[in-house]
Amino acid sequence: MRFKLIVAMVEDELSDNILQAARDAGATGATVINNARGEGLKKARGIFGMEITAQRDVLLFLAEEHISRQILEAIQRVGKFDETPGTGIAFQIDVEDAVGVKHQIKSLSESLTQPL
């Protein structure tokens, strides 16, 4: 079984909805890293020219390669990344090897062999 790592950097108020959308699309779990900072094309400035940086969450999903694209698309749809600048980004990368996922492999194998 081959895996992809989906990384999503999102506004913290979107995290719960994105996690649910990913689960609905087939994700079996996630790791959430809170209080990350990010910067877009332009630095946001507030009162007296002070820099404003919104809190971000980094969401990590280890997904089986056959369902990774639908999870990525669900994340994008709920996060509205393409419609609203600054809401977040998501991408996926190949995972060469993984350990500690034996229970997920069993569950995924069963769900991938069931007819739709």
Contacts in CASP RR format, 6 or more apart in sequence:
PFRMAT RR
TARGET T0000
AUTHOR 0000-0000-0000
METHOD contacts of the structure
MODEL  1
MRFKLIVAMVEDELSDNILQAARDAGATGATVINNARGEGLKKARGIFGM
EITAQRDVLLFLAEEHISRQILEAIQRVGKFDETPGTGIAFQIDVEDAVG
VKHQIKSLSESLTQPL
1 64 0 8 1.000
1 105 0 8 1.000
1 108 0 8 1.000
1 109 0 8 1.000
2 64 0 8 1.000
2 65 0 8 1.000
2 94 0 8 1.000
2 95 0 8 1.000
3 62 0 8 1.000
3 63 0 8 1.000
3 64 0 8 1.000
3 65 0 8 1.000
3 68 0 8 1.000
3 95 0 8 1.000
3 98 0 8 1.000
3 101 0 8 1.000
4 62 0 8 1.000
4 63 0 8 1.000
4 64 0 8 1.000
4 65 0 8 1.000
4 68 0 8 1.000
4 92 0 8 1.000
4 93 0 8 1.000
4 94 0 8 1.000
4 95 0 8 1.000
5 60 0 8 1.000
5 61 0 8 1.000
5 62 0 8 1.000
5 63 0 8 1.000
5 92 0 8 1.000
5 93 0 8 1.000
5 94 0 8 1.000
5 95 0 8 1.000
6 22 0 8 1.000
6 27 0 8 1.000
6 59 0 8 1.000
6 60 0 8 1.000
6 61 0 8 1.000
6 62 0 8 1.000
6 63 0 8 1.000
6 68 0 8 1.000
6 71 0 8 1.000
6 72 0 8 1.000
6 75 0 8 1.000
6 90 0 8 1.000
6 91 0 8 1.000
6 92 0 8 1.000
7 58 0 8 1.000
7 59 0 8 1.000
7 60 0 8 1.000
7 90 0 8 1.000
7 91 0 8 1.000
7 92 0 8 1.000
7 93 0 8 1.000
8 18 0 8 1.000
8 58 0 8 1.000
8 59 0 8 1.000
8 61 0 8 1.000
8 75 0 8 1.000
8 88 0 8 1.000
8 89 0 8 1.000
8 90 0 8 1.000
9 36 0 8 1.000
9 38 0 8 1.000
9 56 0 8 1.000
9 57 0 8 1.000
9 58 0 8 1.000
9 59 0 8 1.000
9 88 0 8 1.000
9 89 0 8 1.000
9 90 0 8 1.000
10 18 0 8 1.000
10 56 0 8 1.000
10 57 0 8 1.000
10 59 0 8 1.000
10 79 0 8 1.000
10 87 0 8 1.000
10 88 0 8 1.000
10 90 0 8 1.000
11 54 0 8 1.000
11 55 0 8 1.000
11 56 0 8 1.000
11 57 0 8 1.000
11 86 0 8 1.000
11 87 0 8 1.000
11 88 0 8 1.000
12 34 0 8 1.000
12 54 0 8 1.000
12 55 0 8 1.000
12 56 0 8 1.000
12 57 0 8 1.000
14 78 0 8 1.000
14 79 0 8 1.000
14 87 0 8 1.000
14 88 0 8 1.000
15 32 0 8 1.000
15 57 0 8 1.000
15 59 0 8 1.000
17 78 0 8 1.000
17 79 0 8 1.000
18 59 0 8 1.000
18 75 0 8 1.000
18 78 0 8 1.000
18 79 0 8 1.000
19 30 0 8 1.000
19 32 0 8 1.000
19 59 0 8 1.000
20 78 0 8 1.000
21 74 0 8 1.000
21 75 0 8 1.000
21 77 0 8 1.000
21 78 0 8 1.000
22 29 0 8 1.000
22 30 0 8 1.000
22 59 0 8 1.000
22 61 0 8 1.000
22 71 0 8 1.000
22 74 0 8 1.000
22 75 0 8 1.000
23 29 0 8 1.000
24 74 0 8 1.000
25 67 0 8 1.000
25 70 0 8 1.000
25 71 0 8 1.000
25 73 0 8 1.000
25 74 0 8 1.000
25 75 0 8 1.000
26 63 0 8 1.000
26 67 0 8 1.000
26 70 0 8 1.000
26 71 0 8 1.000
27 61 0 8 1.000
27 63 0 8 1.000
27 71 0 8 1.000
28 63 0 8 1.000
28 104 0 8 1.000
28 107 0 8 1.000
28 108 0 8 1.000
29 61 0 8 1.000
29 62 0 8 1.000
30 59 0 8 1.000
30 60 0 8 1.000
30 61 0 8 1.000
31 59 0 8 1.000
31 60 0 8 1.000
32 57 0 8 1.000
32 58 0 8 1.000
32 59 0 8 1.000
32 60 0 8 1.000
33 57 0 8 1.000
33 58 0 8 1.000
33 59 0 8 1.000
33 60 0 8 1.000
34 55 0 8 1.000
34 57 0 8 1.000
35 55 0 8 1.000
35 56 0 8 1.000
36 55 0 8 1.000
36 56 0 8 1.000
36 57 0 8 1.000
36 58 0 8 1.000
37 53 0 8 1.000
37 55 0 8 1.000
37 56 0 8 1.000
38 53 0 8 1.000
38 56 0 8 1.000
39 53 0 8 1.000
40 86 0 8 1.000
43 51 0 8 1.000
44 51 0 8 1.000
44 52 0 8 1.000
44 53 0 8 1.000
44 54 0 8 1.000
45 51 0 8 1.000
45 52 0 8 1.000
46 52 0 8 1.000
56 88 0 8 1.000
59 75 0 8 1.000
61 71 0 8 1.000
62 95 0 8 1.000
62 98 0 8 1.000
62 101 0 8 1.000
62 104 0 8 1.000
63 71 0 8 1.000
63 92 0 8 1.000
64 108 0 8 1.000
64 112 0 8 1.000
66 112 0 8 1.000
68 92 0 8 1.000
69 92 0 8 1.000
72 90 0 8 1.000
72 91 0 8 1.000
72 92 0 8 1.000
75 81 0 8 1.000
75 90 0 8 1.000
76 82 0 8 1.000
76 90 0 8 1.000
79 87 0 8 1.000
79 88 0 8 1.000
80 87 0 8 1.000
81 87 0 8 1.000
81 88 0 8 1.000
81 89 0 8 1.000
81 90 0 8 1.000
END
